[in-house]
Amino acid sequence: MKGKTILVVDDDRMLAEMYRERFKLEGFNIETVANGHEGIKVAKRTAPDLILLDIMMPGTDGWQMLHQLKKDPATKAIPVIVDTALMQDAIKQKAKRMGADELLVKSETTPAKMIAMMNQCLH
C-alpha cells in the first residue's frame, strides 16, 4: 500500500529501525517512537493509516496507549496491530477486547507476514 503512513511504537530501537527500513522498501511512510506517551501524541498529530504497537514498554505501555487511542474519536478508527513478545490466549483476548485489529508474536512473525497483515488491515 504505497504511500500509507505506519506509526511504529516500540522501545526496542534496533527492531524499530529494522521495521522502518523494511517497510520503506514496501513504499510505506514510517514514523517511529519509543513509548506510548509519544505514540499517542504522534497519532493525534499525524493520523497514521495504521499503528504497529508493542505492549511492554516503560512509562505509558501499549495497553494504556491502545485504551487512549480507542476512546478518542480522533484516533479510534486507526487500525492497530499489537506486536508482542508474549503469546498467551489471555493477551490475545485482551488485545481484541480493547480494539486491536490483529496480534502478532514477535518471535513467530517474519517481515513478509507482518507486511501481509498490515496490507490486510489497510483494506
LUMNUBA-822577 format. One line per 4 residues: their letters; for each residue x, y, z of N, C-alpha, C, O, CB. Coordinates in steps of 0.02 Angstrom, whole numbers, plus 50000, padded with zeros to 5 digits. Each point is the difference from the previous one (the first is absolute). Glycine has a CB too. Example, Ala and Ser with C-alpha at 12.3 -4.5 7.8 and 13.67 -1.06 7.14 Angstrom:
// LUMNUBA-822577
as> 50660,49716,50390,49955,50059,50000,50045,50060,50000,50052,49999,50033,49853,49942,50029; 50077,50112,49902,50042,50059,50003,49961,50055,50037,50025,50055,50008,50034,49913,49884
This chain:
// LUMNUBA-822577
mkgk> 50043,49941,50000,49957,50059,50000,50045,50062,50000,50010,50032,50052,49896,49906,50009; 50120,50077,49882,50047,50055,49994,49970,50066,50026,49942,50016,49986,50111,49926,49917; 49989,50095,50133,49979,50065,50024,49963,50001,50066,49988,50054,50027,50008,49976,49857; 49985,49912,50142,49966,49998,50065,50050,50012,50056,50058,49980,49995,49856,49939,49958
tilv> 50063,50113,50100,50043,50016,50056,49989,49950,50057,49944,49989,50022,50056,50132,49946; 50054,49850,50055,49999,49952,50055,50037,50031,50059,50056,50026,49993,49940,49875,49927; 49972,50097,50138,50032,50023,50062,50023,49938,50038,49959,49958,50020,49969,50147,49986; 50137,49888,50004,50029,49944,50038,50015,50026,50070,50039,50047,50009,50011,49899,49886
vddd> 49919,50022,50155,50010,50019,50070,50033,49941,50035,49968,49950,50016,49930,50128,49984; 50168,49927,50011,50038,49945,50029,50063,50028,50033,50035,50041,49969,49921,49878,49944; 50058,50060,50148,50059,50025,50035,50065,49965,49979,50054,50021,50020,49872,50006,50075; 50069,49921,49865,50059,49965,49973,50023,50038,49938,49972,49990,49945,49990,49896,50102
rmla> 50087,50157,49961,50021,50044,49945,50026,49961,49939,49987,50019,49943,50041,50067,50142; 50008,49860,49927,50025,49960,49944,49943,49970,49960,50000,50001,49939,50104,49973,50126; 49846,49999,49970,49943,49971,49966,49960,50054,49963,49979,49989,49943,50015,49921,50145; 49996,50147,49944,49964,50055,49967,50036,50023,49937,49968,50015,49950,49987,50021,50162
emyr> 50111,49966,49891,50038,50020,49941,49996,49947,49945,49996,50017,49941,50082,50049,50132; 49923,49870,49946,49992,49947,49951,49931,50006,49966,49995,49994,49939,50082,49931,50128; 49871,50086,49973,49933,50010,49972,50000,50059,49951,49973,49996,49945,49975,49956,50160; 50083,50103,49917,50001,50060,49958,50030,49985,49931,49970,50016,49949,50041,50055,50154
erfk> 50047,49898,49897,50033,49985,49936,49960,49952,49957,49993,50010,49940,50117,50010,50116; 49864,49928,49975,49962,49949,49962,49935,50029,49973,49983,49987,49942,50066,49923,50130; 49916,50129,49968,49936,50027,49979,50010,50055,49947,49958,50007,49955,49994,49967,50157; 50103,50063,49892,50015,50050,49949,50010,49967,49932,49979,50027,49948,50073,50047,50139
legf> 49978,49867,49913,50010,49963,49937,49933,49982,49968,49996,49992,49939,50111,49963,50105; 49841,50038,49997,49933,49984,49975,49960,50063,49980,49943,49995,49978,50059,49903,50095; 50029,50160,49936,49967,50062,49980,49961,50035,50055,49965,50049,49986,50029,49902,49903; 50012,50025,50172,49965,50032,50056,50040,50061,50025,50061,50001,49995,49888,49888,50038
niet> 50016,50160,49993,50031,50054,50038,50000,49978,50072,49949,49976,50025,50013,50115,49892; 50094,49918,50118,50007,49972,50067,50016,50055,50050,50043,50042,49989,49995,49849,49963; 49927,50107,50105,50015,50040,50059,50016,49950,50055,49966,49950,50006,49958,50150,49959; 50128,49913,50074,50015,49956,50057,50006,50041,50064,50027,50055,50000,50032,49864,49924
vang> 49914,50053,50130,50007,50028,50067,50014,49943,50048,49986,49942,49984,49936,50156,49989; 50105,49919,50086,50024,49948,50045,49954,49986,50060,50015,49958,50042,50097,50074,49924; 49831,50004,50038,49955,49988,50057,49929,50021,49983,49988,50036,49952,50108,49979,50128; 49858,49963,49961,49930,50014,49988,49981,50073,50006,49957,50024,49963,50021,49864,50078
hegi> 50055,50148,50004,49985,50071,50008,50014,50038,49935,49959,50038,49976,50069,49954,50147; 50032,49996,49849,50017,50031,49936,49955,49974,49944,49981,50037,49955,50138,49977,50084; 49865,49921,49964,49957,49971,49949,49932,50033,49996,49974,50013,49946,50085,49881,50072; 49911,50120,50040,49935,50034,50001,50006,50069,49970,49957,50020,49960,50011,49915,50143
kvak> 50084,50102,49915,50009,50068,49973,50008,49998,49924,49969,50039,49964,50085,49996,50144; 49988,49919,49867,50011,49996,49928,49937,49977,49964,49984,50025,49946,50138,49950,50075; 49843,49977,50007,49938,49975,49969,49949,50057,49993,49966,50005,49949,50055,49880,50098; 49972,50156,50004,49953,50056,49997,50022,50053,49950,49959,50030,49966,50010,49949,50153
rtap> 50096,50032,49877,50026,50052,49956,50001,49979,49926,49986,50040,49956,50083,50000,50139; 49948,49896,49892,50010,49979,49930,49945,49955,49972,49998,49990,49939,50122,50020,50084; 49837,49963,50020,49947,49954,49977,50028,49947,49952,49981,49999,49941,49934,50093,50072; 50129,49864,50012,50028,49948,49956,49946,49953,49975,49945,49996,50027,50163,50012,50036
dlil> 49909,49957,49883,49952,49952,49971,49997,49936,50041,49950,49964,49997,50072,50084,49890; 50031,49937,50150,50004,49939,50040,50052,50010,50055,50049,50036,49991,49916,49892,49910; 50023,50039,50156,50048,50003,50056,50023,49929,50016,49959,49955,50009,49987,50150,50038; 50120,49886,49956,50030,49937,50022,50024,50013,50071,50045,50040,50011,49991,49924,49870
ldim> 49933,50002,50167,50007,50018,50071,50028,49943,50042,49971,49946,50005,49935,50132,49980; 50151,49935,50047,50029,49954,50049,49961,50008,50065,49974,50054,50014,50142,49952,49932; 49880,49942,50094,49964,50003,50063,50045,50019,50058,49984,50046,50038,49938,49867,49918; 50134,50053,50050,50043,50012,50059,50051,50055,49985,50050,49990,49966,49936,49890,50069
mpgt> 49999,50180,49992,50044,50057,49993,50000,50038,50067,49952,49996,50038,50025,50013,49836; 50077,50027,50140,50001,50039,50062,49952,50059,49995,49983,50023,49945,50136,49943,50075; 49859,50059,50037,49954,50057,50000,49931,49979,49976,49972,49951,50025,50124,50127,49955; 49878,49957,49971,49936,49983,49971,50009,49939,49957,50031,50003,49946,49930,50118,50056
dgwq> 50012,49822,50020,50009,49938,49962,49949,49994,49943,49958,50044,49992,50088,49901,50112; 49959,50001,49859,49956,49990,49943,49926,49995,50018,49957,50023,49963,50137,49921,49982; 49891,50024,50113,49930,49994,50021,49971,50070,50013,49944,50015,49979,50079,49871,50071; 50015,50155,49985,49976,50068,50015,49991,50041,49936,49952,50037,49993,50106,49958,50118
mlhq> 49989,49997,49842,49994,50037,49938,49940,49976,49960,49961,50041,49975,50163,49975,50023; 49867,49919,49998,49942,49973,49963,49935,50025,50030,49954,50019,49963,50113,49879,50008; 49929,50103,50095,49940,50025,50033,49987,50073,49982,49944,50019,49984,50076,49900,50111; 50032,50122,49908,49993,50071,49983,49980,50010,49927,49957,50041,49985,50129,49986,50101
lkkd> 49944,49934,49869,49984,50006,49929,49927,49984,49986,49966,50035,49963,50152,49935,50009; 49858,49977,50058,49933,49976,49985,49945,50040,50034,49942,49995,49980,50106,49892,50006; 49968,50152,50064,49949,50042,50032,49997,50070,49969,49953,50038,50014,50063,49897,50092; 50033,50083,49854,50003,50066,49969,49969,49998,49930,50024,49963,49958,50081,50064,50109
patk> 49843,50012,49920,49968,50000,49934,50049,50015,49943,49990,49977,49944,49905,50058,50112; 50158,50003,49958,50048,50018,49948,50045,49942,49980,50029,50001,49945,49969,50114,50099; 50009,49834,49999,50047,49945,49985,49968,49931,50002,50033,49951,49982,50056,50120,50065; 49849,49923,49974,49971,49934,50012,49994,49958,49937,49997,49938,50005,49942,50112,50090
aipv> 50057,49980,49846,49992,49962,49939,50067,49977,49970,50000,49962,49951,49896,50102,50028; 50160,49957,50049,50065,49980,49973,50011,49926,50016,49997,49981,50059,50050,50137,49955; 49966,49841,49935,50015,49929,50014,50064,49993,50042,50048,50036,49990,49895,49931,49902; 50055,49986,50155,50057,49988,50044,50018,49926,49998,49957,49956,50010,50009,50140,50066
ivdt> 50097,49890,49910,50027,49932,50005,50043,49999,50063,50050,50036,50004,49948,49944,49869; 49984,49978,50174,50040,49991,50061,50056,49950,49983,49987,49946,49975,49913,50079,50102; 50161,49995,49937,50060,49961,49985,50035,49987,50066,50028,50046,50030,49985,50004,49853; 49984,49889,50141,50023,49986,50068,50046,49939,50002,49999,49957,49955,49896,50093,50089
almq> 50145,49947,50007,50043,49941,50012,49961,49945,50036,50023,49943,50003,50078,50132,50002; 49842,49942,50022,49960,49953,50039,49945,49969,49958,49964,50035,49964,50062,50030,50139; 49965,49868,49902,49944,49969,49966,49963,49957,50049,50019,49943,50015,50042,50059,49875; 49888,50026,50135,49955,49963,50044,49929,50017,49978,49988,50056,49976,50094,49946,50122
daik> 49873,49951,49909,49931,50013,49979,49971,50061,50035,49963,50038,49969,50022,49840,50011; 50033,50132,50083,49973,50057,50037,50022,50066,49969,49962,50048,49998,50039,49884,50107; 50060,50071,49869,50025,50061,49969,49964,50011,49934,49980,50057,49984,50132,49928,50071; 49880,49962,49906,49964,50007,49936,49929,50023,50012,49975,50044,49965,50096,49866,49985
qkak> 49895,50061,50099,49932,50020,50016,49996,50072,50023,49956,50037,49981,50018,49844,50049; 50074,50139,50012,50001,50069,50025,50011,50049,49943,49967,50052,49996,50076,49907,50115; 50002,50024,49843,50014,50044,49943,49938,50010,49958,49983,50056,49981,50136,49906,50018; 49846,49984,49987,49938,50005,49960,49947,50039,50037,49967,50043,49972,50060,49847,49973
rmga> 49966,50096,50119,49949,50034,50041,50013,50075,50003,49953,50040,50002,50033,49855,50066; 50077,50124,49931,50017,50071,50005,49999,50035,49932,50010,50061,49997,50059,49911,50102; 49920,49991,49848,49992,50032,49935,50056,49989,49950,49999,50030,49946,49937,50051,50113; 50113,49877,49957,50054,49986,49952,49971,49961,49941,49955,49958,50009,50132,50041,50083
dell> 49939,50015,49849,49976,49965,49940,50034,49933,49993,49968,49952,49977,50011,50158,49969; 50084,49886,50073,50038,49937,49994,50051,49997,50057,50015,50050,50032,49969,49947,49842; 50042,49943,50136,50053,49989,50049,50053,49957,49968,49985,49947,49972,49935,50064,50125; 50142,50012,49907,50057,49962,49974,50048,49985,50057,50010,50042,50044,49977,50011,49842
vkse> 50042,49888,50113,50052,49982,50049,50067,50010,49965,50014,49969,49948,49910,49946,50112; 50118,50127,49969,50063,50019,49968,50042,49940,49979,50027,49998,49945,49971,50105,50123; 50007,49847,49975,50043,49943,49986,49971,49954,49945,50036,49958,49973,50004,50047,50144; 49897,50003,49867,49967,49957,49951,49984,50037,49935,49967,49972,49956,49986,49962,50138
ttpa> 50068,50128,49900,49979,50041,49944,50059,50020,49956,50049,50026,50024,49856,50016,50044; 50088,49944,49868,50050,50023,49951,49979,50069,49975,49942,50018,50004,50087,49862,49963; 50019,50158,50006,49980,50064,49971,49947,49992,49945,49955,50041,49995,50160,50002,50031; 49891,49905,49934,49950,49989,49946,49931,49988,50029,49950,50026,49974,50140,49927,49953
kmia> 49905,50009,50127,49936,49987,50032,49971,50064,50029,49941,50014,49995,50095,49868,50031; 50008,50158,50004,49978,50063,50030,49974,50047,49946,49947,50031,50009,50136,49955,50084; 49952,50019,49851,49978,50044,49946,49934,49976,49971,49957,50041,49984,50163,49986,49990; 49872,49908,50019,49936,49973,49975,49943,50019,50048,49946,50019,49977,50115,49885,49967
mmnq> 49951,50090,50120,49949,50018,50049,49986,50075,49999,49942,50021,50006,50093,49882,50066; 50016,50137,49920,49991,50072,49995,49957,50017,49940,49953,50040,50005,50158,49980,50051; 49904,49951,49887,49961,50012,49940,49927,49979,50009,49955,50034,49976,50148,49951,49955; 49887,49959,50103,49932,49977,50013,49962,50050,50044,49942,50015,49987,50097,49865,50004
clh> 49994,50147,50060,49967,50049,50044,49987,50066,49965,49954,50036,50019,50103,49910,50077; 49982,50070,49853,49992,50063,49964,49946,49998,49946,49983,50052,49972,50136,49970,50052; 49855,49920,49961,49947,49996,49949,49933,50014,50029,49950,49998,49964,50116,49919,49975
